[in-house]
Amino acid sequence: MKPQSRHPGRAEDIMRSLETALLDGSYPAGSRLPSERQLAEEFGVSRNTVREAIQRLEARSLLRVKAGAGVYATSHLRGGQSSPWNQLLSDHPALRQDILEFRRVLEGATAYFAAQRATEADKQKLRELLAELEAARIRGDMNAEASADARLHEAIALASHNVMFLHLQTSMISMLREHITVYGLGLRQQDAVVSDQLFLQHKNVCDMICAGRSEEARTAMQAHIDYARSRMLEQQEGNN
């Protein structure tokens, strides 16, 4: 029988604090947590108390302890059920419309809150991904461009620091990322003008977020989604 913690209330408190950090994206999937010693100093408790909190979260598959390597956040919290989205998007054009409508509302909101709450680290990440997006566009690597596009949208959601928006978006991220990547690639293959427009739209969104202009950030994101939707409709009409 497992011995009882000498400070069960404190272990519970630490566990809840770590849960919050996992929920709000402070520890993204795959990231390494501070050491037991660092966490013990941060929370003002013993290392045994921290260890018990970690063990509880590991039992729930929220953390993974790698011997000699540290403690890592898992993707369990964000994981959604896998589905053949690529085939569904291909077979059901109406589904693409539904996803774009959903993205317009959700991502408009995340851009709005990101402009209000993004930290300097968040802003730096957006700038790095925007630079990666531009570099891929310049060298004509559409696959890398579409991938950077999807990761930029993820970073904006993370910068919103709203647990529910973040959970909603990241719990569906496998579907959304595939939609952004596959559809973004399709749009870019239409012509170079589309690729240029998409980059300028992403840059405008990031500029508004980094400037703390929330209403403009939401409007810029919604305009980006509206542009993608209009191009999709043009593409469908051309195929009919």
Beta strands, then each sheet from edge to edge (+ up, - down):
strand 1: 63-66
strand 2: 70-73
sheet 1: 1+ 2-
end
